Amino acid sequence: MTKREYELLLTLMESVNAVLARDVLLNKVWGYETEVETNVVDVYIRYLRNKIDVPGEDSYIQTVRGTGYVMRS
């Protein structure tokens, strides 16, 4: 797991069952001064899902359409 993936996972785990907007994740993990597209969050969420999800079971990280992501316990 990369440093960014770990930071993203940690941020999600610190707010279990709370919806975190993409821009909140972008600011917490990549920093306010970083100029990156918000789809970088989507890409890293996919990387995390590929590493932590169990095939055939619901994803730990759920998408909240139009808002962001939530880590389910």
Number of C-alpha atoms within 10 A of each C-alpha: 9 10 9 12 17 13 16 21 19 13 17 20 16 11 13 16 15 13 18 19 15 18 15 15 19 20 13 13 20 17 11 11 7 10 10 10 10 12 11 13 22 15 11 16 19 12 14 19 16 12 11 12 13 11 8 6 7 10 15 16 22 16 16 12 7 8 12 17 22 20 20 16 8
